[in-house]
Structure formats: C-alpha cells, structure tokens
Amino acid sequence: MTFREFQHYLDADGRMVNYEAFRESIYYGGVEPSLRKVVWRHLLCVFPEGMQSTFLAGLQSFAFHLA
C-alpha cells in the first residue's frame, strides 16, 4: 500500500471509510515501510473507528512527547 492508496480509504475528515477493503489491500499487497507505523495502529484498533485525523494528529503528537 502506498500513501496515495492509504488516503483512498480515508474521508475528507480523515476517518477510515472502508475498513474491510483497507485490511484486504494490506493482506494482498503489503505496506510501504514509511506507512507501517500508522497502518499498524489502525489494524490493531489503537485508533478507534470513526476517529478524525485532527484528533489523531494530536494523539500522535502527545504520544511522541511521552516517549
């Protein structure tokens, strides 16, 4: 999965819109190394379904400062 493909699965607010197709795409095609950190968080439900990208960015920033 490339960044462009990843964006295809997000709506204008950054929420995942087709989770099953997203998982299937990863299963059959893999993920670019630069996207793995974000993709794994979606796969492991670290980011709850329906969470907006603005909140995700704040969450990631907060987690970065804690580490």
Long-range contacts (C-beta under 8 A, 24 or more apart in sequence): 1-25, 1-26, 1-29, 1-30, 1-31, 1-32, 1-35, 1-39, 2-32, 2-35, 3-32, 3-34, 3-35, 6-35, 6-38, 6-39, 10-53, 13-52, 13-53, 13-54, 14-52, 14-53, 14-54, 14-56, 15-49, 15-50, 15-51, 15-52, 15-53, 16-42, 16-47, 16-49, 16-50, 19-49
